[in-house]
């Protein structure tokens, strides 16, 4: 299927495509989407001229891009949905589902907005969920959000809902919505309030469909996920509490669950809020990580094999979505941001990025996160250096900028530490440091630009004293990959902060240093 879209096409197609099984207020839904798309189109040229607008990361033309909501392979293309907030001419801010598509996970095209709030059950927002292609329909499960006043208090309700499409462009909401009813008491306990019953992740196993729902056990304020099953994706039955925290140590709410089967293992991805810090680990209020283990479909319980492992050790990675490629790889894309992040580009009427697509593996019962192999196709001009000794500070006159990739191997045999100062100037720098004695990799953004502070670190043993790094810089972001882990952060340096400086205590040898300019992902 060929994808092309710069303007919203005739939304009258929706009714003929979707049939009578959908809600009767489809016309209002179409008009809401059309108004939002018009607001985006009116400002997109202005937004893409921003000094912080990325070249090879996904970002909105206008409004706020929050976390991804669903990713699915459908009609020989990858579809990615995401939360998007759009300000209409009347001043109202609408939370919707944005929609982009790619044939190769590199070049992306923006499609018409997918769903918007317009029914009683989702009148105040359409939030996170997932997608399943089945029975020649693209089924998207989302969280419908509504508020009402009860005795001078605001009662918030979140419920899983369904919308479907035959062509992957235009969606109709199910007449059965909300399709997973809630919140009743489960197993003779009042498990959650109306507010915490969200983010349905749906998949098929054998001849049944399963859904994980993110929630909170209200009695102890522990995060949890619940498992439901269905024969038709419209009628669901509760199976069990699949996993739950203990004594608040794993956070108060588990959002945006994902479930994957990789090799002999299952992977349960969760996004806890308020997980307790352990030393210099789990310093973010919101984290994304996973348990390796096995899901018993009969009991609905997940048995973990090892500890909770982060998917990213930096500042800004949240609520990822996953998809399996036709050749069997697992691709993961997250929000390059956090719910409480101050996004300085918002002053220019746009905000939010997606991370680069990454490949997710399990090797020796450990998570492995690596840049997607296809990213090498974005490489342009190549500058190389090799066998360079660093004792103190070193700069290369032909290596600098605000959009690039660095791939390097550094011999630390005679060095105690090694740093790379990125987006460097007299007053600004983002510093990546490896300390050999403590075997820690640290990302510091105390001087990264506008109102950013802090440091994140991860234990990183290296073999034969060789530190291997891949670093992606894109105007207002940095993504670091080292020894199968990732560290990600937003940064807001001035345009003039384009230097790169290498620093060693002792003598480090840069075995190879490959610097690449990178092409745009937009046509």
C-alpha positions as CSV (number, residue, x, y, z in Angstrom):
1,X,0.0,0.0,0.0
2,X,1.4,3.4,-0.9
3,X,1.2,6.1,1.8
4,X,0.9,9.8,1.0
5,X,-0.8,12.5,3.0
6,X,-0.3,16.2,3.5
7,X,-3.9,17.2,4.0
8,X,-6.8,15.4,5.6
9,X,-8.8,13.5,3.0
10,X,-12.6,13.2,3.0
11,X,-13.7,11.9,6.3
12,X,-17.0,10.7,4.8
13,X,-15.1,7.6,3.9
14,X,-15.3,6.5,7.5
15,X,-18.9,5.4,7.5
16,X,-18.6,3.4,4.3
17,X,-15.5,1.7,5.5
18,X,-16.5,0.9,9.0
19,X,-20.1,-0.1,8.7
20,X,-23.0,0.1,11.2
21,X,-21.2,-1.6,14.1
22,X,-19.8,1.7,15.3
23,X,-21.0,4.6,17.4
24,X,-23.6,6.9,15.9
25,X,-21.7,10.1,16.5
26,X,-19.2,9.5,13.8
27,X,-19.8,12.8,12.1
28,X,-18.8,14.7,15.3
29,X,-15.7,12.6,15.6
30,X,-14.7,13.4,12.0
31,X,-15.2,17.1,12.5
32,X,-13.1,17.1,15.6
33,X,-10.3,15.4,13.8
34,X,-10.6,17.7,10.9
35,X,-10.4,20.9,13.1
36,X,-7.4,19.5,14.9
37,X,-5.6,18.7,11.6
38,X,-6.3,22.2,10.2
39,X,-4.7,23.7,13.3
40,X,-1.6,21.5,12.8
41,X,-1.3,22.3,9.1
42,X,-1.5,26.1,9.8
43,X,1.7,26.1,11.9
44,X,3.9,23.2,10.7
45,X,6.3,25.3,8.6
46,X,7.0,27.6,11.6
47,X,7.6,24.6,13.9
48,X,10.1,22.8,11.7
49,X,12.2,26.0,11.5
50,X,12.9,25.8,15.3
51,X,16.5,25.5,16.4
52,X,15.6,22.5,18.5
53,X,13.4,20.7,16.0
54,X,15.1,17.3,15.2
55,X,16.4,16.1,11.9
56,X,16.2,12.4,12.4
57,X,13.9,11.9,15.4
58,X,10.1,11.9,15.1
59,X,8.5,15.1,16.3
60,X,5.1,16.8,15.8
61,X,4.5,19.6,13.3
62,X,2.6,21.4,16.0
63,X,1.2,20.8,19.4
64,X,2.6,18.3,22.0
65,X,3.8,14.8,21.1
66,X,3.6,12.6,24.2
67,X,4.4,8.9,24.4
68,X,3.7,6.3,21.8
69,X,0.4,4.6,22.1
70,X,0.6,1.6,19.7
71,X,3.0,0.2,17.1
72,X,1.9,-2.5,14.6
73,X,3.0,-4.0,11.2
74,X,0.1,-3.7,8.8
75,X,-0.2,-3.8,5.0
76,X,3.6,-4.0,4.6
77,X,4.3,-0.9,6.7
78,X,4.9,0.0,10.3
79,X,2.2,2.1,11.9
80,X,3.0,4.2,15.0
81,X,0.4,6.0,17.0
82,X,1.1,8.5,19.8
83,X,-0.6,10.9,22.2
84,X,-0.8,14.4,20.7
85,X,-2.2,17.5,22.2
86,X,-3.4,20.1,19.7
87,X,-4.6,23.7,20.5
88,X,-7.6,24.6,18.4
89,X,-8.4,28.2,17.2
90,X,-11.0,28.5,20.0
91,X,-8.2,27.9,22.6
92,X,-9.3,24.4,23.6
93,X,-6.5,21.8,23.9
94,X,-7.5,18.4,22.6
95,X,-5.7,15.2,23.5
96,X,-5.8,12.9,20.4
97,X,-4.0,10.0,18.8
98,X,-1.5,11.1,16.1
99,X,-0.5,8.6,13.4
100,X,2.6,8.1,11.3
101,X,3.7,5.3,9.0
102,X,7.0,4.0,7.6
103,X,8.0,1.2,5.2
104,X,11.5,0.9,6.7
105,X,11.4,2.4,10.3
106,X,13.6,5.3,8.9
107,X,11.5,7.5,6.7
108,X,8.1,8.4,8.2
109,X,5.0,10.0,6.8
110,X,2.3,11.7,8.9
111,X,-1.2,10.3,8.3
112,X,-4.5,11.8,9.4
113,X,-5.1,12.0,13.1
114,X,-6.6,8.7,14.2
115,X,-9.0,9.2,17.2
116,X,-10.3,12.1,19.2
117,X,-12.5,12.5,22.3
118,X,-16.2,12.9,21.5
119,X,-18.2,10.2,23.4
120,X,-19.3,10.3,27.0
121,X,-16.7,7.6,28.0
122,X,-13.8,9.5,26.4
123,X,-15.0,13.1,26.3
124,X,-11.9,14.3,28.2
125,X,-9.2,12.4,26.5
126,X,-8.1,9.4,24.4
127,X,-5.0,8.0,25.9
128,X,-2.6,5.0,25.8
129,X,-3.2,1.6,24.3
130,X,-2.1,-0.8,21.6
131,X,-3.0,-2.2,18.2
132,X,-3.7,-5.7,16.7
133,X,-4.2,-6.5,13.1
134,X,-6.7,-9.3,12.8
135,X,-9.6,-10.4,10.6
136,X,-8.6,-7.8,8.0
137,X,-9.1,-5.0,10.5
138,X,-6.7,-2.8,12.3
139,X,-7.9,-2.8,15.9
140,X,-6.7,-0.1,18.2
141,X,-7.4,-0.3,21.9
142,X,-7.2,2.9,23.8
143,X,-7.9,4.5,27.2
144,X,-11.1,6.6,27.3
145,X,-10.9,9.3,29.9
146,X,-13.8,11.2,31.4
147,X,-14.5,13.5,34.3
148,X,-17.6,14.5,36.2
149,X,-18.4,16.5,39.3
150,X,-19.7,14.5,42.3
151,X,-20.3,16.4,45.5
152,X,-17.9,19.2,44.5
153,X,-15.2,16.7,43.7
154,X,-13.9,15.6,40.3
155,X,-14.4,11.9,39.7
156,X,-12.0,10.6,37.0
157,X,-12.8,7.5,35.0
158,X,-10.4,5.5,32.7
159,X,-11.7,2.6,30.6
160,X,-10.3,0.5,27.8
161,X,-12.1,1.2,24.4
162,X,-11.8,-0.1,20.8
163,X,-11.7,1.6,17.4
164,X,-11.1,-0.2,14.1
165,X,-10.2,0.5,10.5
166,X,-10.2,-1.4,7.2
167,X,-7.6,0.8,5.5
168,X,-5.4,1.9,8.5
169,X,-6.3,5.6,7.9
170,X,-9.8,6.2,9.2
171,X,-11.1,4.7,12.4
172,X,-14.6,4.2,13.8
173,X,-15.3,3.6,17.5
174,X,-17.0,0.4,18.6
175,X,-20.6,0.5,19.7
176,X,-19.6,-1.8,22.6
177,X,-17.3,0.8,24.2
178,X,-15.9,0.6,26.8
179,X,-15.1,-3.0,25.8
180,X,-13.4,-3.9,29.0
181,X,-15.7,-2.9,31.8
182,X,-14.5,-1.6,35.0
183,X,-13.7,-1.1,37.7
184,X,-15.3,-3.9,39.7
185,X,-13.7,-5.6,42.7
186,X,-11.6,-8.6,41.7
187,X,-10.9,-11.6,43.9
188,X,-13.0,-10.1,46.7
189,X,-10.8,-7.0,47.0
190,X,-11.4,-3.4,45.8
191,X,-8.5,-3.4,43.5
192,X,-8.4,0.1,42.0
193,X,-10.4,3.3,41.6
194,X,-12.0,4.5,38.4
195,X,-8.9,6.5,37.7
196,X,-6.4,3.7,37.5
197,X,-7.7,1.2,34.9
198,X,-5.9,2.0,31.7
199,X,-3.4,1.4,28.9
200,X,-4.7,-1.9,27.4
201,X,-2.0,-4.0,25.7
202,X,-3.7,-6.6,23.6
203,X,-2.2,-9.6,21.7
204,X,-3.3,-13.0,20.4
205,X,-2.0,-16.4,21.8
206,X,-3.3,-19.5,20.0
207,X,-7.0,-18.9,19.5
208,X,-7.6,-16.4,22.3
209,X,-6.9,-12.7,22.8
210,X,-5.3,-11.4,25.9
211,X,-5.2,-7.9,27.4
212,X,-3.0,-6.5,30.1
213,X,-4.4,-3.5,32.0
214,X,-2.2,-1.1,34.0
215,X,-3.5,-0.3,37.5
216,X,-2.9,0.3,41.2
217,X,-3.9,-1.8,44.2
218,X,-5.6,0.9,46.2
219,X,-5.2,-0.7,49.6
220,X,-1.4,-0.6,49.6
221,X,-0.8,1.9,46.7
222,X,1.2,-0.7,44.8
223,X,1.4,-0.8,41.0
224,X,0.0,-3.9,39.3
225,X,-1.1,-5.3,35.9
226,X,-4.3,-7.3,35.4
227,X,-4.9,-10.0,32.7
228,X,-8.1,-10.4,30.7
229,X,-9.0,-12.8,27.9
230,X,-11.5,-12.8,25.0
231,X,-12.7,-14.9,22.1
232,X,-13.6,-11.9,19.9
233,X,-11.8,-8.7,21.3
234,X,-15.3,-7.3,22.2
235,X,-16.3,-9.4,25.3
236,X,-13.6,-9.8,28.0
237,X,-13.3,-11.8,31.1
238,X,-10.9,-11.2,34.0
239,X,-8.2,-13.9,34.5
240,X,-6.0,-12.8,37.3
241,X,-3.6,-10.3,38.9
242,X,-0.6,-11.0,36.6
243,X,2.0,-9.1,38.7
244,X,1.9,-6.7,41.6
245,X,4.5,-4.6,43.6
246,X,5.2,-4.9,47.2
247,X,5.3,-2.3,50.0
248,X,5.5,0.5,47.5
249,X,9.0,-0.4,46.4
250,X,8.0,-0.8,42.8
251,X,6.0,2.3,42.5
252,X,2.4,3.3,43.1
253,X,1.0,2.7,39.5
254,X,2.2,0.6,36.6
255,X,1.4,2.2,33.3
256,X,1.6,1.2,29.6
257,X,2.4,-2.6,30.0
258,X,3.8,-4.6,27.0
259,X,4.1,-8.3,26.7
260,X,6.6,-10.1,24.4
261,X,7.7,-13.7,23.8
262,X,11.4,-13.7,22.9
263,X,13.1,-17.1,22.4
264,X,12.4,-19.2,25.5
265,X,11.4,-16.3,27.6
266,X,8.5,-13.9,28.1
267,X,9.1,-10.2,28.8
268,X,6.7,-8.1,30.8
269,X,7.4,-4.4,30.3
270,X,6.0,-1.9,32.8
271,X,6.3,1.8,33.6
272,X,6.2,2.4,37.3
273,X,5.5,5.7,38.9
274,X,7.4,6.6,42.1
275,X,9.7,3.5,42.3
276,X,12.0,3.8,45.3
277,X,15.6,4.9,44.4
278,X,18.4,2.5,45.2
279,X,21.6,4.4,45.6
280,X,22.0,6.2,42.2
281,X,19.5,3.9,40.5
282,X,15.9,4.7,39.8
283,X,16.3,8.4,40.3
284,X,13.6,9.3,37.8
285,X,10.1,9.6,39.1
286,X,8.9,7.6,36.1
287,X,10.9,4.7,34.8
288,X,10.6,2.1,32.1
289,X,11.8,-1.5,32.6
290,X,11.0,-5.2,32.3
291,X,10.8,-8.5,34.0
292,X,12.1,-11.6,32.3
293,X,10.1,-14.7,33.1
294,X,7.1,-16.8,32.0
295,X,3.4,-16.1,31.8
296,X,1.1,-19.0,32.7
297,X,-1.9,-18.5,30.5
298,X,-4.0,-20.8,32.6
299,X,-3.5,-19.1,35.9
300,X,-2.7,-15.6,34.5
301,X,0.3,-15.3,36.7
302,X,3.7,-14.1,35.6
303,X,6.7,-15.7,37.2
304,X,9.9,-13.6,37.0
305,X,13.4,-15.1,36.6
306,X,15.4,-12.1,37.8
307,X,15.3,-8.5,38.9
308,X,13.6,-5.6,37.3
309,X,15.8,-4.2,34.5
310,X,15.7,-0.7,33.1
311,X,15.3,-0.3,29.4
312,X,17.2,3.0,29.5
313,X,19.5,4.5,32.2
314,X,19.3,8.2,31.2
315,X,16.9,11.0,32.0
316,X,14.2,10.8,29.3
317,X,12.8,7.5,28.2
318,X,9.2,6.5,28.9
319,X,6.2,4.3,27.9
320,X,7.8,2.4,24.9
321,X,5.9,0.4,22.3
322,X,7.2,-2.7,20.5
323,X,6.6,-4.4,17.2
324,X,8.0,-7.6,15.6
325,X,9.5,-7.2,12.2
326,X,8.8,-9.7,9.4
327,X,12.3,-11.2,10.0
328,X,11.5,-11.7,13.7
329,X,13.3,-8.8,15.4
330,X,11.7,-6.9,18.3
331,X,11.8,-3.1,17.7
332,X,11.1,-0.7,20.6
333,X,10.4,3.0,20.4
334,X,9.9,5.2,23.5
335,X,9.0,8.7,24.3
336,X,12.1,10.9,24.6
337,X,10.6,12.7,27.5
338,X,8.8,12.3,30.8
339,X,5.4,13.3,32.1
340,X,6.8,16.0,34.3
341,X,9.6,17.2,32.0
342,X,9.9,20.9,31.2
343,X,10.0,20.9,27.4
344,X,11.5,24.2,26.4
345,X,10.5,24.0,22.8
346,X,6.9,24.4,23.9
347,X,7.6,28.2,23.7
348,X,7.6,27.6,20.0
349,X,4.2,25.9,20.0
350,X,5.6,22.3,19.5
351,X,7.1,19.8,21.9
352,X,8.1,16.2,22.3
353,X,10.2,13.6,20.5
354,X,10.3,9.8,20.0
355,X,13.5,7.9,20.5
356,X,15.4,6.2,17.7
357,X,14.1,2.7,17.0
358,X,16.1,0.1,18.9
359,X,16.3,-3.6,18.8
360,X,15.4,-5.5,22.0
361,X,16.9,-8.9,22.8
362,X,17.4,-11.3,25.7
363,X,20.9,-12.7,25.9
364,X,21.9,-14.9,28.8
365,X,18.8,-13.9,30.7
366,X,19.7,-10.2,30.4
367,X,18.1,-7.4,28.4
368,X,20.1,-6.1,25.4
369,X,19.2,-2.8,23.8
370,X,21.0,-1.8,20.6
371,X,20.4,0.8,17.9
372,X,18.4,-0.6,15.0
373,X,20.7,-1.8,12.2
374,X,18.8,0.2,9.6
375,X,19.9,3.5,11.2
376,X,23.2,3.1,9.4
377,X,21.3,4.0,6.2
378,X,20.9,7.5,7.5
379,X,24.7,8.0,7.5
380,X,26.0,10.7,5.2
381,X,29.5,12.3,5.2
382,X,32.1,10.2,7.1
383,X,35.2,11.5,8.9
384,X,37.5,8.9,10.5
385,X,40.4,9.0,12.9
386,X,42.4,6.1,14.5
387,X,45.1,5.3,17.0
388,X,44.9,8.8,18.6
389,X,46.5,9.2,22.1
390,X,44.6,11.4,24.5
391,X,46.4,12.7,27.6
392,X,44.4,15.7,28.8
393,X,42.2,17.4,26.3
394,X,41.8,16.8,22.5
395,X,39.7,18.3,19.8
396,X,39.5,17.6,16.1
397,X,38.9,20.6,13.8
398,X,36.8,18.6,11.4
399,X,34.4,17.1,14.0
400,X,31.7,19.3,15.4
401,X,28.0,20.1,14.9
402,X,24.5,19.6,16.3
403,X,23.3,16.6,14.2
404,X,25.6,13.6,14.0
405,X,26.5,10.1,15.0
406,X,29.8,9.0,16.7
407,X,31.0,5.4,16.8
408,X,34.2,4.9,18.8
409,X,36.4,2.3,20.6
410,X,38.7,3.6,23.3
411,X,41.5,1.7,24.9
412,X,41.6,2.5,28.7
413,X,44.6,0.3,29.6
414,X,46.6,3.3,30.8
415,X,43.8,5.6,31.7
416,X,41.7,6.0,34.8
417,X,38.8,7.9,33.2
418,X,37.7,9.0,29.8
419,X,35.1,11.7,28.9
420,X,33.5,13.2,25.8
421,X,32.1,16.7,26.1
422,X,29.2,17.0,23.6
423,X,27.6,20.2,22.3
424,X,30.5,22.0,24.0
425,X,31.2,25.7,24.2
426,X,32.8,28.0,26.8
427,X,29.6,27.9,28.9
428,X,27.8,24.7,27.8
429,X,28.5,21.0,27.6
430,X,26.9,17.6,28.0
431,X,29.4,15.2,29.5
432,X,29.7,11.5,29.1
433,X,32.3,10.0,31.5
434,X,33.6,6.4,32.1
435,X,35.4,5.8,35.4
436,X,37.5,2.6,35.2
437,X,37.9,2.1,38.9
438,X,34.2,2.1,39.6
439,X,33.2,0.7,36.2
440,X,30.5,3.4,35.8
441,X,29.3,5.3,32.8
442,X,27.9,8.7,33.8
443,X,25.8,11.2,31.8
444,X,25.9,14.7,33.2
445,X,23.8,17.6,31.9
446,X,24.5,20.3,34.6
447,X,25.6,22.6,31.7
448,X,23.6,21.2,28.9
449,X,21.6,24.4,28.3
450,X,18.4,25.9,29.4
451,X,17.4,25.0,33.0
452,X,18.7,21.4,33.0
453,X,20.6,19.8,35.9
454,X,21.5,16.3,37.1
455,X,23.5,13.2,36.5
456,X,22.6,9.6,35.7
457,X,25.0,6.6,35.9
458,X,25.0,2.9,35.2
459,X,27.5,0.1,36.0
460,X,29.3,-0.9,32.9
461,X,32.1,-3.5,33.0
462,X,34.2,-3.5,29.8
463,X,36.3,-6.3,28.3
464,X,40.0,-5.9,27.7
465,X,39.8,-2.3,28.8
466,X,37.9,-1.4,25.6
467,X,35.1,1.1,25.9
468,X,32.7,1.0,22.9
469,X,30.3,3.8,22.3
470,X,27.7,4.9,19.8
471,X,26.4,8.4,20.3
472,X,23.5,10.1,18.5
473,X,23.1,13.9,18.7
474,X,20.1,15.6,17.2
475,X,19.8,19.3,18.1
476,X,17.9,18.8,21.4
477,X,18.7,15.2,22.3
478,X,21.4,12.7,23.0
479,X,21.2,8.9,22.9
480,X,24.1,6.9,24.1
481,X,24.6,3.1,23.5
482,X,27.3,1.2,25.3
483,X,27.8,-2.5,25.9
484,X,24.1,-3.3,25.2
485,X,22.6,-0.5,27.4
486,X,21.1,2.9,26.5
487,X,21.2,6.3,28.1
488,X,18.9,9.0,26.7
489,X,18.3,12.7,27.5
490,X,16.8,15.9,26.2
491,X,19.3,18.8,26.1
492,X,18.8,22.5,25.1
493,X,22.1,24.0,24.2
494,X,22.5,27.1,22.1
495,X,23.1,26.7,18.4
496,X,26.7,27.8,18.8
497,X,27.4,25.0,21.2
498,X,28.7,22.6,18.6
499,X,32.1,21.5,19.9
500,X,33.2,18.0,20.8
501,X,36.1,17.5,23.2
502,X,37.8,14.3,24.4
503,X,39.3,14.2,27.8
504,X,41.4,11.5,29.5
505,X,43.0,11.1,32.9
506,X,46.1,9.1,32.2
507,X,46.5,8.1,28.6
508,X,43.6,6.8,26.5
509,X,44.0,5.6,23.0
510,X,41.1,6.2,20.5
511,X,41.4,3.0,18.4
512,X,38.8,4.2,16.0
513,X,36.6,7.3,15.8
514,X,34.0,7.5,13.1
515,X,31.9,10.6,12.8
516,X,28.8,10.7,10.5
517,X,26.5,13.4,9.4
518,X,22.9,12.0,9.4
519,X,20.1,12.5,6.9
520,X,16.6,13.7,7.6
521,X,13.8,11.1,8.2
522,X,11.3,13.4,6.7
523,X,10.6,13.7,3.0
